[in-house]
């Protein structure tokens, strides 16, 4: 059905909630018109009715790992996983995202460019749009080194960035600090010098690519801000004595305009294994992300929504609705949380001219939920319909 209409009681357009009825006309995978009020459907336009539904732009998860299957030690097991297995994992991951209302993802760490190669081979309107970084750039033996992005020295880092760009990367991901799931790395210290991180940034910008930095350490967040990266992932601000975002740092982050992805969102039904809880506690990360998100929002930082989906059983693919539930639980207003997963995320992913808003001329990637998510964000857990390029995928009909 190429030409059809969708009607709902209300709409979150990417910035604000609009009530009193809304009718969308969809054709050729695009939104051709947005009409307010309970008006007649034009003749010749089949319509899907959602009388108590809310229409939203399809959600955007700005931090996922499609190669990781969300099993125990999902990232670590990539080191031994045959590349021939990864296509099936990527597709299964994308289907899980789509079922949850996520129509675009930003993959921030695959193994040796597997997601980039999958995307080159597949042109699919029945799966989410993929923005991807390829293997994250890390120090030798650094966080997620087995993904294939090890680099050292200014020249080595420049060459790695050039290689990622040539492979089709849309964004450069740099592991600016150590990570919890890589033994031997330090979550309290930077992995690169200022000169090395600057080399990554200038080379990427010369090639037209943004840079986002994985940064748990307070010193790594400070370094990323000082160098001028475009985005910061996690931003938990870990030190040897704990984790907390200083108010003055939050103010500087807000002034800089850097996009921060706090990577909240876990499956409340999954009990986190004691060893993972212990690792997080040792790294100073217990409850730190919730506190960080609240502090950053109050300061006016540009927040984007991303879940870190795929890392393990508590972070399955399609968990983004829980990210938004946790954003609200941390004190972020519902409309700001929804914008972080729609219009703001689209801009951060370089797709702000065609995704993230319900607007004529934009892609017809849409989510419909039963009820009003600005009053109860948990309604996102139960999609009524998901439209990708104007169509409901066959497995969802």
RAKA-V191725 format. One record per residue. PSI is psi in radians with two decimals (* if undefined). NEAR is the number of other ideal C-beta (glycine too) atoms within 10 Angstrom. D_CENTER is the distance of its C-alpha to the mean C-alpha in Angstrom with 1 decimal. Layout:
psi=PSI near=NEAR d_center=D_CENTER
psi=PSI near=NEAR d_center=D_CENTER
//
This chain:
psi=1.73 near=9 d_center=29.9
psi=-0.78 near=9 d_center=29.0
psi=2.01 near=13 d_center=30.3
psi=3.00 near=19 d_center=29.6
psi=2.72 near=20 d_center=28.8
psi=2.29 near=24 d_center=26.6
psi=2.46 near=20 d_center=28.0
psi=2.93 near=24 d_center=26.6
psi=-0.56 near=18 d_center=27.9
psi=3.01 near=20 d_center=25.2
psi=2.35 near=25 d_center=22.1
psi=2.01 near=25 d_center=19.1
psi=0.07 near=20 d_center=19.0
psi=-0.27 near=22 d_center=15.8
psi=-0.66 near=16 d_center=17.8
psi=2.85 near=11 d_center=20.5
psi=2.35 near=17 d_center=22.2
psi=2.12 near=16 d_center=25.1
psi=-2.99 near=11 d_center=27.7
psi=0.29 near=10 d_center=31.0
psi=2.50 near=16 d_center=29.8
psi=2.46 near=24 d_center=27.8
psi=2.17 near=23 d_center=28.5
psi=2.40 near=24 d_center=26.3
psi=2.19 near=20 d_center=27.9
psi=2.36 near=24 d_center=25.9
psi=2.32 near=15 d_center=27.4
psi=0.52 near=10 d_center=26.4
psi=0.08 near=15 d_center=22.7
psi=2.78 near=16 d_center=22.7
psi=2.08 near=23 d_center=23.4
psi=-0.43 near=16 d_center=27.0
psi=2.60 near=13 d_center=27.8
psi=2.03 near=19 d_center=26.8
psi=2.32 near=17 d_center=29.9
psi=2.65 near=12 d_center=30.3
psi=2.96 near=8 d_center=32.8
psi=1.37 near=12 d_center=34.4
psi=2.90 near=11 d_center=35.8
psi=2.56 near=7 d_center=37.3
psi=2.32 near=15 d_center=35.3
psi=2.58 near=12 d_center=36.8
psi=2.38 near=5 d_center=39.2
psi=0.09 near=8 d_center=37.9
psi=1.78 near=15 d_center=34.3
psi=2.53 near=9 d_center=33.5
psi=2.48 near=13 d_center=31.4
psi=2.21 near=18 d_center=29.1
psi=2.34 near=11 d_center=29.8
psi=1.40 near=18 d_center=27.6
psi=-0.45 near=10 d_center=30.1
psi=0.36 near=12 d_center=28.2
psi=2.83 near=25 d_center=24.7
psi=2.20 near=27 d_center=22.0
psi=2.37 near=26 d_center=20.3
psi=2.79 near=27 d_center=16.8
psi=2.59 near=31 d_center=14.7
psi=2.41 near=27 d_center=12.6
psi=2.70 near=32 d_center=9.3
psi=2.08 near=32 d_center=6.0
psi=1.92 near=31 d_center=3.1
psi=0.15 near=31 d_center=1.4
psi=1.70 near=29 d_center=3.3
psi=2.91 near=32 d_center=5.9
psi=1.61 near=29 d_center=9.6
psi=-0.46 near=29 d_center=11.4
psi=-0.30 near=28 d_center=14.7
psi=2.31 near=29 d_center=14.7
psi=0.16 near=23 d_center=16.5
psi=0.27 near=23 d_center=15.7
psi=3.11 near=12 d_center=19.4
psi=2.37 near=12 d_center=21.0
psi=0.82 near=13 d_center=20.3
psi=-0.70 near=22 d_center=17.9
psi=-0.74 near=23 d_center=17.0
psi=-0.65 near=15 d_center=20.6
psi=-0.23 near=14 d_center=22.0
psi=-0.46 near=26 d_center=20.4
psi=-0.54 near=13 d_center=23.3
psi=-0.09 near=7 d_center=25.8
psi=2.27 near=16 d_center=24.1
psi=2.45 near=6 d_center=25.8
psi=-0.46 near=13 d_center=23.8
psi=-0.36 near=7 d_center=25.4
psi=-0.35 near=13 d_center=23.5
psi=-0.54 near=22 d_center=20.0
psi=-0.78 near=16 d_center=20.1
psi=-0.66 near=10 d_center=20.8
psi=-0.77 near=23 d_center=18.0
psi=-0.81 near=25 d_center=15.4
psi=-0.72 near=15 d_center=16.9
psi=-0.68 near=13 d_center=17.2
psi=-0.78 near=27 d_center=13.5
psi=-0.66 near=26 d_center=12.7
psi=-0.67 near=18 d_center=15.5
psi=-0.69 near=19 d_center=14.3
psi=-0.81 near=30 d_center=11.0
psi=-0.70 near=25 d_center=13.3
psi=-0.44 near=15 d_center=15.8
psi=0.07 near=24 d_center=13.5
psi=0.15 near=28 d_center=13.0
psi=2.04 near=30 d_center=9.7
psi=-0.10 near=26 d_center=11.1
psi=2.43 near=26 d_center=8.5
psi=2.67 near=32 d_center=5.9
psi=1.92 near=27 d_center=5.3
psi=2.12 near=32 d_center=7.5
psi=0.79 near=27 d_center=8.5
psi=1.71 near=29 d_center=11.8
psi=-3.03 near=28 d_center=14.2
psi=1.99 near=22 d_center=17.9
psi=0.63 near=18 d_center=20.1
psi=0.36 near=23 d_center=18.1
psi=-0.70 near=25 d_center=18.2
psi=-0.69 near=32 d_center=15.1
psi=-0.74 near=20 d_center=16.5
psi=-0.68 near=18 d_center=19.9
psi=-0.78 near=22 d_center=18.8
psi=-0.62 near=20 d_center=17.2
psi=-0.57 near=11 d_center=20.5
psi=-0.48 near=8 d_center=22.6
psi=2.27 near=13 d_center=20.9
psi=1.78 near=7 d_center=20.8
psi=2.08 near=16 d_center=19.5
psi=-0.07 near=13 d_center=19.2
psi=0.13 near=15 d_center=19.1
psi=2.81 near=19 d_center=15.7
psi=2.63 near=25 d_center=12.2
psi=2.44 near=23 d_center=12.0
psi=2.11 near=21 d_center=10.5
psi=2.39 near=23 d_center=9.6
psi=2.69 near=25 d_center=10.5
psi=-0.31 near=27 d_center=12.1
psi=-2.82 near=31 d_center=14.7
psi=2.36 near=27 d_center=16.1
psi=2.51 near=27 d_center=15.2
psi=2.18 near=33 d_center=18.2
psi=2.89 near=30 d_center=20.0
psi=2.90 near=21 d_center=23.5
psi=2.09 near=11 d_center=26.2
psi=0.18 near=13 d_center=25.8
psi=-2.99 near=24 d_center=22.7
psi=2.16 near=26 d_center=19.4
psi=0.64 near=27 d_center=18.5
psi=-0.54 near=19 d_center=21.5
psi=-0.14 near=18 d_center=22.1
psi=-0.24 near=25 d_center=19.2
psi=0.24 near=20 d_center=21.5
psi=0.43 near=29 d_center=20.4
psi=2.42 near=19 d_center=23.2
psi=2.66 near=23 d_center=24.8
psi=2.60 near=16 d_center=27.4
psi=2.73 near=14 d_center=29.3
psi=-0.83 near=18 d_center=28.6
psi=-0.72 near=11 d_center=29.9
psi=-0.67 near=15 d_center=28.0
psi=-0.73 near=26 d_center=24.7
psi=-0.75 near=18 d_center=25.5
psi=-0.69 near=14 d_center=26.5
psi=-0.72 near=24 d_center=23.3
psi=-0.76 near=27 d_center=21.2
psi=-0.70 near=14 d_center=23.7
psi=-0.72 near=17 d_center=23.4
psi=-0.73 near=28 d_center=19.6
psi=-0.73 near=18 d_center=20.1
psi=-0.49 near=10 d_center=23.0
psi=-0.11 near=16 d_center=20.9
psi=0.25 near=14 d_center=18.7
psi=2.51 near=24 d_center=15.6
psi=-0.32 near=21 d_center=13.7
psi=2.62 near=23 d_center=12.6
psi=2.17 near=29 d_center=14.3
psi=2.21 near=30 d_center=12.8
psi=2.28 near=32 d_center=15.7
psi=1.58 near=29 d_center=16.4
psi=-0.34 near=34 d_center=18.2
psi=3.04 near=29 d_center=19.3
psi=3.05 near=27 d_center=20.1
psi=2.77 near=20 d_center=18.1
psi=-0.66 near=19 d_center=19.2
psi=0.20 near=18 d_center=19.3
psi=1.80 near=19 d_center=21.4
psi=2.43 near=8 d_center=25.0
psi=-0.16 near=9 d_center=26.8
psi=2.81 near=22 d_center=24.0
psi=2.05 near=19 d_center=24.1
psi=-0.09 near=25 d_center=21.3
psi=0.04 near=18 d_center=23.8
psi=2.69 near=18 d_center=24.4
psi=2.70 near=23 d_center=23.0
psi=-0.30 near=28 d_center=23.1
psi=2.76 near=28 d_center=24.2
psi=2.89 near=13 d_center=26.8
psi=-0.70 near=11 d_center=26.2
psi=-0.70 near=11 d_center=27.9
psi=-0.78 near=24 d_center=25.7
psi=-0.66 near=26 d_center=22.4
psi=-0.67 near=18 d_center=24.1
psi=-0.74 near=23 d_center=25.1
psi=-0.75 near=26 d_center=21.5
psi=-0.86 near=23 d_center=20.6
psi=-0.68 near=16 d_center=23.8
psi=-0.75 near=21 d_center=23.7
psi=-0.81 near=26 d_center=20.2
psi=-0.62 near=15 d_center=21.1
psi=-0.51 near=12 d_center=24.4
psi=0.11 near=14 d_center=22.6
psi=0.35 near=9 d_center=20.4
psi=2.45 near=19 d_center=17.1
psi=2.85 near=18 d_center=14.9
psi=2.28 near=25 d_center=14.4
psi=2.46 near=30 d_center=11.8
psi=2.14 near=32 d_center=13.5
psi=2.08 near=29 d_center=13.0
psi=1.82 near=30 d_center=15.5
psi=-0.72 near=30 d_center=16.9
psi=2.42 near=27 d_center=20.4
psi=-0.73 near=24 d_center=21.7
psi=-0.56 near=16 d_center=23.6
psi=-0.63 near=31 d_center=20.6
psi=-0.79 near=29 d_center=18.8
psi=-0.75 near=16 d_center=22.2
psi=-0.79 near=23 d_center=22.5
psi=-0.72 near=31 d_center=19.1
psi=-0.72 near=19 d_center=20.1
psi=-0.71 near=13 d_center=23.6
psi=-0.58 near=21 d_center=22.8
psi=0.61 near=14 d_center=20.5
psi=2.87 near=27 d_center=17.1
psi=-0.48 near=20 d_center=14.6
psi=2.72 near=27 d_center=11.7
psi=2.23 near=24 d_center=11.9
psi=2.39 near=29 d_center=9.7
psi=-1.20 near=30 d_center=11.4
psi=0.72 near=32 d_center=14.4
psi=-0.31 near=26 d_center=16.6
psi=0.98 near=26 d_center=19.7
psi=2.41 near=27 d_center=21.7
psi=3.10 near=14 d_center=25.4
psi=-0.36 near=10 d_center=28.2
psi=0.06 near=8 d_center=29.1
psi=-2.89 near=12 d_center=25.8
psi=2.21 near=23 d_center=22.5
psi=2.40 near=17 d_center=22.4
psi=1.99 near=25 d_center=21.1
psi=2.47 near=13 d_center=24.3
psi=-0.70 near=11 d_center=24.8
psi=-0.56 near=9 d_center=26.0
psi=-0.75 near=20 d_center=23.0
psi=-0.69 near=21 d_center=20.7
psi=-0.71 near=14 d_center=23.1
psi=-0.64 near=16 d_center=22.9
psi=-0.72 near=24 d_center=19.1
psi=-0.76 near=17 d_center=19.5
psi=-0.60 near=12 d_center=22.2
psi=-0.47 near=18 d_center=20.5
psi=0.08 near=9 d_center=17.7
psi=2.51 near=21 d_center=15.1
psi=2.24 near=25 d_center=11.5
psi=2.25 near=29 d_center=10.6
psi=1.92 near=28 d_center=7.5
psi=-0.14 near=34 d_center=9.7
psi=0.81 near=24 d_center=7.9
psi=3.07 near=25 d_center=10.3
psi=1.87 near=24 d_center=11.1
psi=2.72 near=20 d_center=13.9
psi=2.01 near=16 d_center=16.3
psi=-0.29 near=9 d_center=19.3
psi=-0.18 near=7 d_center=21.6
psi=2.23 near=14 d_center=21.0
psi=2.08 near=10 d_center=23.3
psi=2.26 near=14 d_center=21.8
psi=2.51 near=13 d_center=24.5
psi=-0.62 near=8 d_center=26.7
psi=-0.55 near=9 d_center=26.2
psi=-0.73 near=17 d_center=22.4
psi=-0.75 near=12 d_center=23.3
psi=-0.74 near=11 d_center=25.9
psi=-0.77 near=15 d_center=23.7
psi=-0.70 near=18 d_center=21.3
psi=-0.74 near=11 d_center=24.4
psi=-0.60 near=11 d_center=25.9
psi=-0.06 near=22 d_center=22.9
psi=0.38 near=22 d_center=23.1
psi=-0.10 near=19 d_center=19.7
psi=2.08 near=14 d_center=21.2
psi=-0.01 near=10 d_center=20.0
psi=-0.63 near=22 d_center=19.0
psi=-0.69 near=23 d_center=15.3
psi=-0.80 near=16 d_center=16.6
psi=-0.72 near=17 d_center=19.2
psi=-0.78 near=26 d_center=17.1
psi=-0.76 near=30 d_center=14.8
psi=-0.78 near=17 d_center=18.1
psi=-0.76 near=22 d_center=19.8
psi=-0.75 near=24 d_center=17.1
psi=-0.80 near=22 d_center=17.1
psi=-0.56 near=15 d_center=20.9
psi=-0.20 near=17 d_center=21.2
psi=0.37 near=12 d_center=19.4
psi=2.55 near=27 d_center=16.4
psi=1.75 near=17 d_center=13.8
psi=2.40 near=24 d_center=10.9
psi=2.67 near=26 d_center=7.3
psi=2.21 near=30 d_center=5.5
psi=2.55 near=31 d_center=3.3
psi=-0.30 near=32 d_center=6.0
psi=0.57 near=26 d_center=7.3
psi=2.47 near=30 d_center=8.5
psi=-0.25 near=27 d_center=11.8
psi=-0.62 near=23 d_center=13.3
psi=-3.08 near=24 d_center=16.1
psi=-0.56 near=17 d_center=17.8
psi=-0.18 near=18 d_center=16.3
psi=1.13 near=24 d_center=12.7
psi=2.84 near=23 d_center=13.2
psi=2.44 near=28 d_center=11.1
psi=0.26 near=23 d_center=10.8
psi=0.00 near=26 d_center=10.6
psi=-0.65 near=28 d_center=8.2
psi=-0.63 near=25 d_center=11.6
psi=-0.55 near=24 d_center=12.6
psi=-0.78 near=30 d_center=9.9
psi=-0.62 near=25 d_center=11.5
psi=-0.74 near=21 d_center=14.9
psi=-0.59 near=22 d_center=14.6
psi=-0.82 near=27 d_center=13.6
psi=-0.71 near=18 d_center=16.8
psi=-0.50 near=15 d_center=18.7
psi=-0.19 near=19 d_center=18.2
psi=0.05 near=13 d_center=19.9
psi=2.28 near=24 d_center=17.3
psi=2.60 near=12 d_center=18.8
psi=-0.72 near=19 d_center=17.4
psi=-0.63 near=14 d_center=17.3
psi=-0.67 near=14 d_center=15.3
psi=-0.76 near=27 d_center=12.7
psi=-0.69 near=30 d_center=12.7
psi=-0.63 near=25 d_center=12.5
psi=-0.44 near=29 d_center=9.5
psi=0.10 near=33 d_center=7.7
psi=-1.59 near=27 d_center=10.2
psi=-0.75 near=22 d_center=12.3
psi=-0.78 near=23 d_center=10.8
psi=-0.69 near=32 d_center=7.3
psi=-0.75 near=27 d_center=9.8
psi=-0.78 near=18 d_center=11.9
psi=-0.61 near=28 d_center=9.6
psi=0.05 near=24 d_center=8.8
psi=0.35 near=15 d_center=12.5
psi=0.36 near=20 d_center=12.9
psi=-0.23 near=16 d_center=14.3
psi=-0.06 near=12 d_center=17.7
psi=-0.17 near=14 d_center=16.9
psi=2.89 near=23 d_center=13.9
psi=-0.07 near=30 d_center=12.6
psi=2.66 near=24 d_center=16.2
psi=1.73 near=24 d_center=19.2
psi=2.50 near=14 d_center=21.6
psi=2.36 near=13 d_center=24.3
psi=-0.27 near=12 d_center=23.5
psi=2.81 near=21 d_center=19.7
psi=2.47 near=27 d_center=18.4
psi=1.01 near=24 d_center=19.4
psi=1.95 near=33 d_center=16.0
psi=2.69 near=26 d_center=16.8
psi=2.41 near=26 d_center=16.5
psi=2.25 near=21 d_center=19.7
psi=2.77 near=27 d_center=20.2
psi=1.84 near=17 d_center=23.6
psi=-2.99 near=17 d_center=24.2
psi=1.88 near=18 d_center=22.7
psi=-0.31 near=25 d_center=19.2
psi=-0.29 near=18 d_center=20.3
psi=-0.55 near=10 d_center=23.1
psi=1.73 near=13 d_center=21.5
psi=-0.32 near=22 d_center=17.8
psi=-0.23 near=14 d_center=18.7
psi=-0.34 near=18 d_center=19.7
psi=-0.33 near=25 d_center=16.2
psi=-0.26 near=13 d_center=17.1
psi=1.34 near=11 d_center=19.7
psi=2.42 near=21 d_center=18.8
psi=-0.64 near=18 d_center=22.1
psi=2.58 near=19 d_center=20.8
psi=2.22 near=24 d_center=17.9
psi=2.20 near=26 d_center=18.8
psi=2.06 near=24 d_center=17.4
psi=0.67 near=19 d_center=19.4
psi=-0.12 near=23 d_center=21.9
psi=2.61 near=18 d_center=22.7
psi=2.06 near=17 d_center=22.2
psi=2.52 near=17 d_center=21.6
psi=-0.63 near=7 d_center=24.9
psi=-0.03 near=9 d_center=23.8
psi=-0.05 near=15 d_center=22.7
psi=* near=7 d_center=26.0
//
